Amino acid sequence: MTRNTPRDGTPRDGPAVERLTVSVYRIPTDLPGGDATLTWDATTLVLVEVTAAGVTGLGYTYGSPATAAVVEQTLSDLVVGQDAFDVPAANDRMSRALRNAGRPGVAAGSVSAVDTALWDLKARLLDLPLVRLLGAARDEVAVYGSGGLTTYDDAQLERQLRGWTGQGIDRVKIKVAESWGREEARDLQRTALARRVVGDTAELYVDANGGYTRKQAVRVAAATAGLGVTWLEEPVSSDDLSGLRDVRHAVTADVAAGEYGYDLPYFARMATAGAVDCLQADVSRCSGITVWLRAAAVAEGLGLHISGHCAPHLHAHVAAAVPNTRHLEWFHDHVRIENMLFHGVLDPSGGTVAPGASGEPGHGVTVNRTVADRYRTA
């Protein structure tokens, strides 16, 4: 590899990033999508590809197409020409540059996509699976089947649940708090149905997406405790840390939140507030693998587990690299999209995935251009 000198004038030993490209894909849902507080009919994936020394790494995020504009107009010039090996330095430059633009939300998603592409590139340049580059803490990562949207009828819910248990996945999650918590009786009915379908031994989780009030969340948790619900995700808004803490102290299920964390201080505030039993972090939102690893360290220092939220093929390798990973979310919509758009997807049969087992470098997935081009919008 040739020595290069980035714009800051400091010599580096790795190859320089030569090119960054971004593309946008819009994939319609297979069924109407909805949870406690939102409905949707399509999902947008923004893909970033970075190239150095003739090797290309890819990263992506789920969110607004505006993410692509941030990458192109603000972040690209901060990456191209820089050392491909110095990923944390690139992450820091990008985050600082977005100060006045507003770092949370769309901006953090743009950093996430570029950061994961850079980690993938570095691993591919070194011809290593990403988990080997990061350093493995485990060979396999547990997954849980996630979906059970409030827009599903009973037959659709049952069919999805049986699909997961048929793969040997013995952890499943459904959505509750339909219509901002106004359909409490249906929440309880659907949870009971889920328990009948998956049997007595599978772990059963529910996700309220912040749709309940504090006392309502406690009532529902008490009603579902007899159904063996052991995971209560975002029972109230994730911005209500005192509410999360109150619910956590009042229920037997583990309380989880964190999917809307866009930077490290967010996770530190949530963890130190005693608001959760398991911290969630999303590589595609939290400013990438660089920050996800730091969030995991914060959680471990406070005796908490961490769980990867959605985007399973972005999380698998990084989740295997930390000792306090509980599991990652095998979210139906993202699994469907990643299976469509990428080659090299993982097999969750038996309830775990084994990132790096194939020996393929990076995170192991490449774009299926033939399919992806059908959904490309930019």
VOBA-1610 file (N, C-alpha, C; in pm, whole numbers, padded with zeros to 5 digits, always signed):
BEGIN
Met+00083-00119+00000Met+00000+00000+00000Met+00087+00125+00000Thr+00042+00230-00069Thr+00121+00351-00079Thr+00091+00447+00035Arg+00195+00519+00075Arg+00179+00618+00180Arg+00105+00738+00122Asn+00013+00798+00201Asn-00057+00915+00151Asn-00056+01024+00256Thr-00082+01146+00213Thr-00086+01260+00304Thr-00222+01327+00292Pro-00311+01306+00391Pro-00443+01368+00387Pro-00435+01519+00396Arg-00550+01585+00390Arg-00555+01730+00386Arg-00501+01795+00512Asp-00499+01722+00625Asp-00446+01782+00747Asp-00293+01782+00749Gly-00228+01724+00645Gly-00084+01727+00633Gly-00011+01618+00707Thr-00083+01531+00779Thr-00019+01425+00857Thr-00007+01299+00772Pro+00113+01246+00751Pro+00128+01125+00669Pro+00056+01005+00731Arg+00000+00921+00646Arg-00065+00799+00690Arg-00011+00682+00608Asp-00034+00562+00657Asp+00018+00444+00590Asp-00086+00369+00507Gly-00213+00403+00521Gly-00317+00333+00449Gly-00348+00399+00316Pro-00425+00334+00231Pro-00463+00393+00103Pro-00564+00504+00123Ala-00564+00600+00034Ala-00660+00709+00041Ala-00793+00667-00019Val-00902+00718+00039Val-01034+00698-00020Val-01038+00774-00153Glu-01071+00704-00259Glu-01069+00764-00393Glu-01205+00816-00437Arg-01310+00752-00389Arg-01442+00785-00442Arg-01550+00749-00340Leu-01655+00829-00334Leu-01774+00799-00253Leu-01896+00820-00340Thr-01985+00722-00343Thr-02110+00735-00416Thr-02226+00703-00324Val-02343+00759-00354Val-02461+00735-00272Val-02580+00711-00364Ser-02666+00619-00326Ser-02786+00589-00405Ser-02902+00563-00310Val-03023+00580-00363Val-03145+00572-00281Val-03239+00468-00342Tyr-03296+00385-00254Tyr-03388+00281-00297Tyr-03516+00289-00214Arg-03630+00277-00279Arg-03760+00279-00210Arg-03830+00147-00237Ile-03853+00072-00131Ile-03910-00063-00145Ile-04047-00067-00079Pro-04153-00093-00154Pro-04287-00102-00095Pro-04295-00216+00007Thr-04381-00201+00105Thr-04401-00307+00204Thr-04475-00424+00140Asp-04458-00543+00199Asp-04533-00659+00150Asp-04674-00659+00205Leu-04693-00599+00323Leu-04823-00582+00386Leu-04827-00440+00442Pro-04945-00383+00465Pro-04950-00250+00526Pro-04871-00248+00657Gly-04787-00146+00674Gly-04701-00139+00791Gly-04751-00039+00894Gly-04742-00075+01022Gly-04784+00018+01126Gly-04749-00034+01264Asp-04727+00060+01355Asp-04705+00025+01495Asp-04790+00117+01581Ala-04749+00145+01702Ala-04831+00224+01793Ala-04853+00366+01745Thr-04754+00424+01678Thr-04756+00568+01654Thr-04731+00608+01509Leu-04719+00512+01417Leu-04683+00545+01279Leu-04730+00435+01186Thr-04768+00475+01064Thr-04797+00378+00958Thr-04711+00413+00836Trp-04685+00313+00750Trp-04603+00335+00631Trp-04638+00232+00525Asp-04609+00265+00399Asp-04634+00172+00289Asp-04508+00142+00208Ala-04394+00200+00250Ala-04268+00174+00183Ala-04154+00209+00278Thr-04037+00154+00250Thr-03917+00180+00330Thr-03806+00227+00237Thr-03735+00330+00278Thr-03626+00385+00198Thr-03492+00344+00256Leu-03406+00292+00171Leu-03269+00256+00208Leu-03174+00347+00131Val-03083+00412+00203Val-02981+00497+00142Val-02847+00425+00152Leu-02788+00396+00037Leu-02667+00316+00027Leu-02547+00405-00004Val-02440+00387+00073Val-02314+00459+00050Val-02207+00357+00014Glu-02129+00386-00090Glu-02017+00301-00130Glu-01890+00386-00135Val-01784+00337-00073Val-01656+00408-00071Val-01549+00316-00129Thr-01459+00374-00207Thr-01358+00295-00279Thr-01218+00347-00248Ala-01127+00252-00225Ala-00984+00282-00209Ala-00905+00164-00262Ala-00797+00191-00332Ala-00710+00086-00386Ala-00787-00018-00465Gly-00891+00026-00535Gly-00969-00065-00618Gly-01066-00154-00542Val-01082-00131-00411Val-01172-00210-00327Val-01286-00119-00281Thr-01408-00174-00277Thr-01525-00094-00238Thr-01592-00153-00115Gly-01621-00065-00019Gly-01699-00102+00098Gly-01835-00036+00092Leu-01934-00098+00154Leu-02068-00040+00151Leu-02127-00030+00291Gly-02208+00074+00306Gly-02286+00095+00428Gly-02421+00152+00389Tyr-02513+00150+00480Tyr-02647+00201+00447Tyr-02720+00240+00573Thr-02829+00312+00552Thr-02918+00348+00660Thr-03060+00343+00607Tyr-03155+00330+00696Tyr-03296+00338+00661Tyr-03348+00474+00708Gly-03416+00547+00619Gly-03466+00677+00660Gly-03505+00761+00541Ser-03495+00891+00558Ser-03536+00985+00454Ser-03438+00988+00338Pro-03488+01009+00215Pro-03397+01030+00101Pro-03307+01151+00121Ala-03346+01243+00211Ala-03263+01361+00238Ala-03126+01322+00294Thr-03118+01201+00348Thr-02989+01152+00397Thr-02884+01155+00287Ala-02925+01120+00167Ala-02831+01117+00054Ala-02774+01256+00026Ala-02857+01358+00038Ala-02809+01494+00012Ala-02705+01536+00115Val-02724+01497+00240Val-02625+01530+00343Val-02492+01462+00311Val-02499+01337+00272Val-02376+01265+00237Val-02304+01335+00121Glu-02377+01367+00017Glu-02316+01424-00103Glu-02265+01566-00080Gln-02343+01648-00010Gln-02312+01790-00001Gln-02220+01825+00115Thr-02219+01742+00220Thr-02142+01777+00340Thr-02034+01676+00373Leu-02063+01548+00363Leu-01971+01447+00415Leu-01869+01395+00314Ser-01905+01391+00189Ser-01817+01329+00089Ser-01678+01392+00088Asp-01671+01524+00089Asp-01541+01592+00084Asp-01458+01570+00209Leu-01522+01528+00318Leu-01449+01500+00442Leu-01388+01361+00444Val-01426+01278+00347Val-01382+01138+00342Val-01289+01113+00225Val-01325+01162+00107Val-01244+01139-00012Val-01108+01207+00006Gly-01003+01130-00021Gly-00867+01179-00005Gly-00806+01150+00130Gln-00888+01101+00223Gln-00840+01070+00357Gln-00799+00923+00368Asp-00726+00890+00474Asp-00679+00753+00496Asp-00798+00661+00523Ala-00809+00556+00444Ala-00922+00464+00457Ala-00918+00386+00588Phe-00803+00377+00652Phe-00792+00298+00776Phe-00835+00376+00900Asp-00837+00509+00892Asp-00862+00590+01012Asp-01011+00621+01024Val-01091+00519+01048Val-01236+00536+01050Val-01282+00625+01165Pro-01234+00607+01289Pro-01279+00697+01395Pro-01249+00844+01367Ala-01137+00871+01301Ala-01104+01010+01266Ala-01207+01065+01167Ala-01245+00984+01070Ala-01347+01027+00975Ala-01480+01051+01045Asn-01516+00963+01137Asn-01641+00979+01212Asn-01641+01112+01288Asp-01528+01144+01349Asp-01519+01268+01425Asp-01530+01390+01333Arg-01462+01386+01218Arg-01473+01498+01124Arg-01616+01519+01079Met-01683+01411+01046Met-01821+01423+00998Met-01913+01478+01106Ser-01901+01427+01225Ser-01989+01471+01334Ser-01967+01619+01365Arg-01843+01664+01365Arg-01814+01805+01392Arg-01869+01895+01282Ala-01860+01849+01159Ala-01905+01931+01047Ala-02055+01954+01048Leu-02129+01867+01116Leu-02275+01876+01117Leu-02329+01955+01237Arg-02241+02019+01311Arg-02285+02089+01432Arg-02399+02187+01404Asn-02380+02277+01310Asn-02482+02378+01283Asn-02597+02325+01199Ala-02574+02220+01123Ala-02681+02160+01043Ala-02779+02082+01130Gly-02733+02039+01248Gly-02816+01958+01336Gly-02777+01813+01325Arg-02707+01762+01428Arg-02651+01628+01419Arg-02753+01514+01434Pro-02858+01528+01515Pro-02951+01415+01528Pro-03030+01390+01400Gly-03098+01277+01397Gly-03190+01246+01288Gly-03123+01217+01157Val-03166+01287+01052Val-03117+01261+00916Val-02965+01273+00910Ala-02909+01374+00977Ala-02764+01394+00972Ala-02690+01276+01034Ala-02737+01227+01148Ala-02673+01111+01212Ala-02686+00988+01125Gly-02798+00973+01058Gly-02814+00860+00966Gly-02713+00866+00852Ser-02683+00986+00805Ser-02585+01000+00698Ser-02445+00962+00747Val-02410+01006+00868Val-02281+00966+00926Val-02276+00814+00942Ser-02386+00755+00986Ser-02393+00611+01007Ser-02362+00535+00879Ala-02424+00578+00769Ala-02405+00507+00642Ala-02260+00515+00596Val-02199+00634+00607Val-02060+00649+00565Val-01967+00572+00658Asp-01991+00581+00788Asp-01905+00512+00885Asp-01906+00362+00862Thr-02023+00302+00841Thr-02028+00158+00820Thr-01963+00120+00688Ala-01976+00205+00587Ala-01908+00178+00460Ala-01756+00180+00478Leu-01707+00273+00559Leu-01563+00281+00582Leu-01510+00160+00660Trp-01585+00114+00760Trp-01543-00007+00832Trp-01542-00128+00739Asp-01645-00137+00655Asp-01651-00248+00560Asp-01533-00240+00464Leu-01502-00119+00416Leu-01388-00101+00326Leu-01257-00143+00392Lys-01235-00099+00515Lys-01110-00133+00583Lys-01095-00284+00596Ala-01203-00352+00636Ala-01195-00498+00650Ala-01169-00565+00516Arg-01229-00515+00409Arg-01207-00573+00277Arg-01064-00548+00229Leu-01011-00429+00258Leu-00872-00401+00220Leu-00775-00495+00289Leu-00809-00534+00413Leu-00724-00625+00490Leu-00762-00772+00469Asp-00865-00795+00384Asp-00913-00929+00353Asp-00954-01005+00479Leu-01027-00936+00565Leu-01074-00995+00691Leu-01225-00979+00704Pro-01295-01079+00758Pro-01432-01053+00802Pro-01431-00939+00903Leu-01534-00857+00902Leu-01536-00741+00990Leu-01522-00781+01136Val-01583-00892+01176Val-01574-00934+01316Val-01431-00968+01355Arg-01350-01016+01259Arg-01209-01044+01288Arg-01130-00914+01303Leu-01164-00815+01222Leu-01098-00685+01234Leu-01131-00622+01370Leu-01258-00628+01410Leu-01299-00568+01537Leu-01252-00652+01655Gly-01240-00783+01634Gly-01205-00876+01741Gly-01329-00943+01796Ala-01338-01072+01778Ala-01460-01145+01816Ala-01467-01168+01966Ala-01586-01149+02021Ala-01613-01187+02159Ala-01697-01314+02165Arg-01754-01353+02052Arg-01839-01473+02044Arg-01844-01518+01900Asp-01875-01645+01880Asp-01886-01700+01744Asp-02024-01678+01684Glu-02126-01674+01768Glu-02263-01661+01721Glu-02334-01550+01798Val-02437-01494+01735Val-02519-01391+01798Val-02664-01437+01793Ala-02731-01431+01907Ala-02872-01467+01912Ala-02956-01361+01840Val-03062-01405+01776Val-03155-01314+01710Val-03295-01337+01765Tyr-03380-01235+01749Tyr-03522-01254+01779Tyr-03606-01207+01661Gly-03708-01285+01629Gly-03798-01249+01521Gly-03880-01129+01561Ser-03883-01028+01475Ser-03949-00902+01508Ser-04041-00859+01395Gly-04159-00819+01431Gly-04259-00773+01335Gly-04390-00759+01409Gly-04484-00850+01380Gly-04610-00849+01452Gly-04677-00713+01452Leu-04676-00647+01336Leu-04723-00509+01328Leu-04870-00497+01364Thr-04909-00383+01415Thr-05049-00363+01457Thr-05145-00363+01339Thr-05092-00346+01218Thr-05176-00347+01098Thr-05205-00488+01048Tyr-05143-00590+01108Tyr-05169-00728+01067Tyr-05300-00776+01128Asp-05374-00857+01052Asp-05486-00928+01114Asp-05433-01053+01183Asp-05520-01125+01249Asp-05474-01239+01328Asp-05408-01346+01242Ala-05462-01369+01123Ala-05405-01472+01037Ala-05265-01432+00990Gln-05245-01305+00957Gln-05113-01258+00914Gln-05013-01266+01028Leu-05058-01230+01149Leu-04971-01239+01265Leu-04929-01383+01291Glu-05025-01473+01289Glu-04995-01613+01315Glu-04900-01669+01210Arg-04921-01635+01085Arg-04835-01686+00979Arg-04690-01638+00999Gln-04673-01512+01038Gln-04539-01461+01059Gln-04472-01529+01179Leu-04545-01544+01287Leu-04490-01610+01406Leu-04447-01753+01375Arg-04530-01825+01302Arg-04496-01963+01268Arg-04375-01968+01173Gly-04359-01865+01093Gly-04240-01860+01007Gly-04112-01856+01089Trp-04113-01778+01197Trp-03994-01770+01282Trp-03972-01899+01360Thr-04076-01949+01422Thr-04057-02072+01500Thr-04020-02188+01409Gly-04068-02186+01283Gly-04029-02289+01189Gly-03882-02284+01154Gln-03819-02168+01173Gln-03674-02155+01151Gln-03595-02186+01278Gly-03665-02220+01384Gly-03596-02248+01509Gly-03565-02124+01590Ile-03628-02011+01557Ile-03608-01887+01633Ile-03706-01889+01750Asp-03653-01894+01872Asp-03739-01909+01988Asp-03749-01781+02071Arg-03729-01668+02005Arg-03753-01536+02065Arg-03831-01455+01961Val-03946-01400+01999Val-04028-01327+01904Val-04082-01201+01968Lys-04109-01101+01885Lys-04160-00973+01935Lys-04273-00924+01847Ile-04379-00871+01911Ile-04489-00810+01838Ile-04507-00665+01885Lys-04577-00588+01804Lys-04607-00449+01838Lys-04737-00442+01919Val-04738-00350+02016Val-04858-00324+02095Val-04878-00172+02104Ala-04970-00130+02189Ala-05005+00012+02207Ala-05064+00071+02079Glu-05141-00010+02009Glu-05203+00034+01884Glu-05278+00166+01903Ser-05265+00253+01804Ser-05335+00383+01803Ser-05307+00462+01931Trp-05177+00475+01962Trp-05135+00549+02081Trp-05198+00495+02209Gly-05212+00363+02215Gly-05260+00299+02337Gly-05410+00296+02353Arg-05484+00330+02247Arg-05630+00335+02259Arg-05697+00201+02233Glu-05619+00098+02198Glu-05675-00035+02170Glu-05616-00137+02267Glu-05623-00107+02394Glu-05559-00191+02495Glu-05612-00334+02494Ala-05742-00350+02477Ala-05800-00485+02477Ala-05745-00566+02360Arg-05729-00503+02245Arg-05673-00575+02130Arg-05526-00607+02153Asp-05453-00518+02217Asp-05313-00548+02251Asp-05304-00677+02331Leu-05391-00690+02430Leu-05388-00808+02516Leu-05431-00933+02439Gln-05530-00918+02352Gln-05576-01031+02271Gln-05467-01080+02178Arg-05395-00986+02114Arg-05290-01025+02020Arg-05171-01087+02092Thr-05142-01037+02211Thr-05032-01095+02288Thr-05066-01238+02330Ala-05191-01259+02370Ala-05235-01395+02406Ala-05228-01487+02285Leu-05267-01435+02169Leu-05260-01515+02046Leu-05115-01553+02017Ala-05026-01456+02030Ala-04884-01484+02004Ala-04833-01594+02096Arg-04871-01590+02222Arg-04825-01695+02315Arg-04878-01831+02273Arg-05003-01839+02232Arg-05059-01969+02189Arg-04985-02021+02067Val-04950-01933+01975Val-04885-01975+01852Val-04742-02024+01876Val-04665-01952+01957Val-04524-01986+01973Val-04499-02090+02081Gly-04601-02120+02161Gly-04584-02221+02264Gly-04531-02164+02394Asp-04516-02254+02491Asp-04482-02210+02627Asp-04335-02178+02648Thr-04247-02230+02562Thr-04104-02217+02590Thr-04037-02100+02519Ala-04097-02048+02414Ala-04035-01937+02341Ala-04042-01808+02424Glu-03941-01724+02410Glu-03943-01593+02473Glu-04036-01502+02393Leu-04122-01429+02466Leu-04219-01342+02401Leu-04193-01198+02444Tyr-04175-01109+02346Tyr-04146-00968+02369Tyr-04258-00882+02311Val-04276-00762+02368Val-04370-00665+02311Val-04301-00529+02301Asp-04344-00452+02202Asp-04284-00321+02173Asp-04397-00220+02159Ala-04400-00120+02249Ala-04507-00020+02249Ala-04470+00105+02170Asn-04348+00117+02122Asn-04305+00234+02045Asn-04346+00366+02111Gly-04340+00368+02244Gly-04369+00491+02317Gly-04515+00529+02320Gly-04605+00434+02291Gly-04746+00467+02276Gly-04830+00466+02402Tyr-04777+00417+02513Tyr-04853+00411+02637Tyr-04820+00529+02729Thr-04912+00558+02820Thr-04880+00643+02934Thr-04809+00557+03037Arg-04754+00619+03140Arg-04677+00544+03239Arg-04763+00438+03309Lys-04875+00479+03364Lys-04956+00383+03439Lys-05020+00280+03348Gln-05054+00320+03227Gln-05108+00224+03131Gln-05005+00117+03100Ala-04880+00156+03082Ala-04775+00059+03056Ala-04761-00040+03171Val-04772+00008+03293Val-04763-00080+03410Val-04882-00177+03412Arg-05002-00127+03381Arg-05121-00214+03378Arg-05107-00324+03273Val-05063-00284+03154Val-05050-00382+03046Val-04941-00483+03081Ala-04831-00438+03137Ala-04725-00530+03175Ala-04774-00630+03279Ala-04855-00584+03374Ala-04910-00676+03475Ala-05003-00778+03411Ala-05082-00732+03313Ala-05177-00822+03246Ala-05106-00925+03159Thr-04991-00889+03104Thr-04920-00981+03015Thr-04813-01063+03087Ala-04789-01032+03212Ala-04688-01109+03287Ala-04724-01256+03292Gly-04853-01285+03303Gly-04898-01424+03305Gly-04879-01495+03172Leu-04856-01417+03066Leu-04829-01475+02935Leu-04679-01494+02913Gly-04601-01462+03015Gly-04457-01482+03005Gly-04386-01378+02921Val-04440-01257+02913Val-04372-01150+02840Val-04254-01102+02924Thr-04135-01111+02867Thr-04014-01080+02943Thr-03939-00957+02892Trp-03991-00893+02790Trp-03924-00777+02728Trp-04031-00675+02693Leu-04021-00556+02751Leu-04115-00448+02728Leu-04036-00331+02670Glu-04052-00313+02540Glu-03971-00214+02469Glu-04043-00081+02458Glu-03973+00023+02493Glu-04023+00160+02484Glu-04169+00170+02531Pro-04196+00133+02656Pro-04334+00139+02706Pro-04390+00280+02704Val-04303+00378+02729Val-04337+00520+02713Val-04229+00581+02624Ser-04245+00706+02591Ser-04148+00770+02502Ser-04006+00753+02553Ser-03914+00729+02462Ser-03774+00716+02501Ser-03716+00849+02548Asp-03786+00959+02523Asp-03743+01089+02575Asp-03782+01108+02722Asp-03870+01022+02771Asp-03918+01032+02909Asp-03838+00936+02997Leu-03717+00976+03034Leu-03630+00886+03109Leu-03686+00856+03247Ser-03745+00954+03312Ser-03803+00927+03445Ser-03922+00833+03432Gly-03999+00845+03323Gly-04110+00753+03300Gly-04063+00612+03275Leu-03960+00598+03193Leu-03903+00465+03170Leu-03854+00404+03301Arg-03789+00486+03383Arg-03739+00435+03511Arg-03854+00394+03603Asp-03961+00474+03606Asp-04076+00438+03690Asp-04137+00306+03645Val-04154+00290+03514Val-04211+00165+03462Val-04117+00050+03493Arg-03990+00069+03471Arg-03892-00037+03495Arg-03901-00088+03639His-03916+00003+03734His-03920-00036+03875His-04052-00104+03912Ala-04155-00086+03828Ala-04287-00137+03863Ala-04322-00269+03796Val-04242-00314+03698Val-04278-00433+03620Val-04170-00540+03634Thr-04208-00662+03600Thr-04111-00773+03606Thr-04037-00793+03473Ala-04098-00752+03362Ala-04031-00763+03233Ala-03913-00667+03225Asp-03812-00704+03146Asp-03702-00612+03120Asp-03751-00496+03034Val-03714-00376+03071Val-03749-00257+02993Val-03630-00221+02905Ala-03659-00197+02777Ala-03554-00165+02679Ala-03592-00040+02602Ala-03491+00035+02563Ala-03509+00154+02478Ala-03372+00196+02427Gly-03372+00293+02335Gly-03246+00346+02285Gly-03237+00354+02134Glu-03338+00307+02063Glu-03327+00300+01917Glu-03317+00438+01852Tyr-03359+00542+01924Tyr-03351+00678+01868Tyr-03229+00754+01917Gly-03128+00682+01960Gly-03003+00745+02000Gly-02919+00780+01880Tyr-02880+00906+01869Tyr-02802+00953+01754Tyr-02657+00986+01788Asp-02624+00986+01918Asp-02487+01014+01959Asp-02461+00949+02094Leu-02335+00947+02134Leu-02297+00877+02257Leu-02359+00938+02383Pro-02365+01071+02397Pro-02427+01126+02519Pro-02570+01079+02543Tyr-02646+01056+02435Tyr-02782+01004+02450Tyr-02781+00872+02526Phe-02693+00781+02484Phe-02688+00649+02549Phe-02637+00660+02692Ala-02543+00749+02715Ala-02493+00768+02851Ala-02603+00819+02943Arg-02682+00915+02894Arg-02792+00967+02977Arg-02893+00858+03009Met-02931+00780+02909Met-03031+00675+02930Met-02981+00569+03026Ala-02857+00527+03008Ala-02803+00419+03091Ala-02783+00464+03236Thr-02730+00584+03254Thr-02703+00631+03390Thr-02830+00672+03464Ala-02938+00697+03390Ala-03065+00732+03453Ala-03134+00612+03515Gly-03081+00492+03491Gly-03149+00372+03541Gly-03279+00346+03469Ala-03288+00391+03343Ala-03415+00386+03269Ala-03439+00252+03201Val-03334+00171+03180Val-03350+00049+03103Val-03272-00066+03166Asp-03318-00187+03135Asp-03244-00308+03170Asp-03151-00350+03057Cys-03190-00315+02934Cys-03109-00345+02816Cys-03110-00223+02727Leu-02992-00176+02691Leu-02979-00060+02605Leu-02985-00104+02460Gln-03071-00039+02381Gln-03074-00065+02238Gln-02995+00043+02165Ala-02927+00005+02060Ala-02859+00102+01975Ala-02869+00054+01831Asp-02880+00148+01740Asp-02901+00117+01599Asp-02783+00171+01518Val-02704+00080+01461Val-02587+00118+01381Val-02626+00215+01270Ser-02744+00201+01215Ser-02785+00284+01101Ser-02834+00422+01144Arg-02842+00447+01276Arg-02886+00578+01326Arg-02786+00644+01420Cys-02711+00566+01493Cys-02635+00618+01608Cys-02501+00680+01570Ser-02478+00703+01442Ser-02351+00752+01387Ser-02254+00639+01358Gly-02308+00518+01340Gly-02230+00409+01285Gly-02169+00313+01385Ile-02090+00222+01330Ile-02022+00120+01410Ile-01932+00184+01515Thr-01866+00293+01478Thr-01775+00360+01571Thr-01847+00395+01701Val-01965+00453+01692Val-02038+00495+01812Val-02110+00377+01876Trp-02155+00280+01796Trp-02221+00163+01854Trp-02127+00091+01951Leu-02002+00076+01912Leu-01905+00010+01999Leu-01888+00088+02130Arg-01888+00220+02121Arg-01874+00302+02242Arg-01998+00291+02329Ala-02116+00287+02267Ala-02239+00270+02344Ala-02239+00137+02417Ala-02189+00033+02351Ala-02180-00099+02416Ala-02088-00093+02537Ala-01979-00017+02527Ala-01887-00003+02640Ala-01953+00072+02755Val-02029+00175+02725Val-02103+00248+02829Val-02198+00152+02901Ala-02271+00073+02823Ala-02365-00022+02883Ala-02293-00124+02969Glu-02183-00179+02918Glu-02110-00280+02994Glu-02057-00223+03125Gly-02011-00099+03121Gly-01960-00037+03242Gly-02063-00019+03350Leu-02190-00017+03311Leu-02300-00003+03407Leu-02374-00134+03429Gly-02317-00244+03382Gly-02376-00375+03405Gly-02497-00405+03320Leu-02508-00339+03203Leu-02623-00357+03115Leu-02584-00435+02990His-02682-00505+02934His-02667-00563+02801His-02696-00457+02696Ile-02655-00487+02573Ile-02692-00405+02458Ile-02755-00496+02354Ser-02851-00441+02279Ser-02918-00516+02173Ser-02915-00435+02045Gly-02890-00500+01932Gly-02887-00432+01804Gly-03027-00413+01750His-03062-00288+01718His-03197-00254+01672His-03203-00256+01519Cys-03287-00344+01463Cys-03314-00351+01319Cys-03185-00367+01237Ala-03195-00342+01105Ala-03081-00352+01012Ala-02988-00467+01048Pro-03037-00591+01048Pro-02959-00701+01108Pro-02823-00726+01045His-02808-00702+00915His-02679-00733+00854His-02575-00624+00879Leu-02617-00510+00929Leu-02521-00412+00977Leu-02476-00442+01119His-02561-00511+01195His-02532-00534+01336His-02458-00664+01365Ala-02468-00761+01279Ala-02422-00896+01314Ala-02276-00899+01356His-02188-00839+01277His-02045-00845+01308His-02010-00764+01432Val-02066-00644+01443Val-02034-00561+01559Val-02093-00620+01686Ala-02210-00683+01675Ala-02270-00747+01792Ala-02186-00865+01841Ala-02118-00932+01748Ala-02031-01043+01787Ala-01900-00997+01847Ala-01873-00867+01840Ala-01745-00814+01885Ala-01749-00759+02027Val-01866-00761+02092Val-01874-00708+02229Val-01929-00817+02321Pro-01881-00823+02444Pro-01921-00933+02533Pro-02061-00919+02590Asn-02118-00798+02592Asn-02247-00778+02657Asn-02363-00770+02560Thr-02345-00818+02437Thr-02458-00826+02344Thr-02559-00929+02393Arg-02686-00889+02399Arg-02791-00986+02431Arg-02843-01053+02305His-02876-00974+02206His-02927-01029+02080His-02938-00917+01978Leu-02976-00952+01856Leu-03006-00851+01756Leu-03144-00879+01698Glu-03204-00773+01647Glu-03343-00777+01601Glu-03350-00823+01456Trp-03414-00937+01435Trp-03434-00991+01300Trp-03567-00935+01249Phe-03566-00803+01216Phe-03687-00729+01185Phe-03737-00764+01045His-03862-00805+01037His-03917-00860+00913His-03895-00769+00793Asp-03928-00641+00805Asp-03920-00552+00690Asp-03776-00538+00641His-03682-00520+00733His-03542-00504+00694His-03481-00635+00645Val-03518-00745+00706Val-03470-00875+00658Val-03517-00898+00515Arg-03643-00869+00489Arg-03698-00886+00354Arg-03621-00801+00254Ile-03595-00674+00289Ile-03525-00583+00198Ile-03381-00627+00178Glu-03312-00662+00285Glu-03171-00701+00275Glu-03157-00831+00197Asn-03252-00922+00212Asn-03249-01045+00133Asn-03271-01016-00016Met-03349-00912-00046Met-03374-00875-00185Met-03254-00803-00248Leu-03198-00708-00176Leu-03100-00618-00235Leu-02956-00665-00227Phe-02928-00764-00142Phe-02789-00802-00117Phe-02765-00951-00138His-02645-00981-00182His-02592-01117-00179His-02518-01137-00047Gly-02510-01263+00000Gly-02431-01293+00118Gly-02504-01277+00250Val-02638-01281+00247Val-02714-01261+00371Val-02699-01383+00463Leu-02725-01359+00591Leu-02705-01460+00694Leu-02827-01549+00711Asp-02806-01667+00767Asp-02912-01764+00792Asp-02939-01770+00942Pro-03061-01733+00987Pro-03091-01732+01129Pro-03145-01864+01183Ser-03141-01969+01104Ser-03196-02097+01147Ser-03133-02141+01279Gly-03217-02183+01370Gly-03171-02222+01502Gly-03166-02107+01601Gly-03198-01985+01554Gly-03206-01871+01644Gly-03079-01794+01661Thr-02975-01824+01581Thr-02851-01748+01587Thr-02797-01725+01447Val-02707-01627+01435Val-02631-01609+01312Val-02484-01615+01347Ala-02402-01651+01248Ala-02258-01668+01269Ala-02183-01575+01175Pro-02171-01447+01211Pro-02100-01354+01123Pro-01955-01391+01107Gly-01908-01384+00984Gly-01768-01416+00955Gly-01742-01562+00928Ala-01840-01648+00950Ala-01817-01792+00932Ala-01786-01828+00787Ser-01838-01749+00693Ser-01814-01777+00552Ser-01673-01741+00509Gly-01606-01658+00590Gly-01473-01613+00553Gly-01471-01494+00459Glu-01590-01449+00414Glu-01595-01335+00322Glu-01548-01209+00396Pro-01474-01122+00328Pro-01425-01002+00396Pro-01535-00900+00423Gly-01510-00809+00514Gly-01606-00706+00549Gly-01727-00765+00619His-01841-00699+00603His-01962-00755+00663His-02026-00861+00574Gly-01964-00889+00462Gly-02000-01007+00384Gly-02109-00990+00282Val-02173-00872+00275Val-02281-00856+00178Val-02236-00765+00064Thr-02288-00793-00053Thr-02264-00711-00172Thr-02398-00685-00239Val-02404-00581-00319Val-02530-00539-00379Val-02570-00632-00493Asn-02695-00674-00491Asn-02754-00747-00602Asn-02810-00643-00700Arg-02726-00600-00792Arg-02762-00487-00879Arg-02888-00514-00961Thr-02904-00637-01005Thr-03018-00668-01091Thr-03149-00636-01020Val-03158-00673-00894Val-03280-00646-00817Val-03282-00501-00768Ala-03172-00455-00715Ala-03169-00323-00654Ala-03207-00213-00753Asp-03163-00226-00875Asp-03190-00120-00974Asp-03339-00101-01000Arg-03419-00202-00972Arg-03564-00189-00992Arg-03624-00090-00893Tyr-03559-00071-00781Tyr-03615+00012-00674Tyr-03539+00142-00656Arg-03440+00166-00740Arg-03358+00286-00724Arg-03435+00411-00766Thr-03429+00514-00683Thr-03497+00640-00711Thr-03399+00755-00729Ala-03274+00736-00687Ala-03176+00844-00702Ala-03035+00783-00696
//
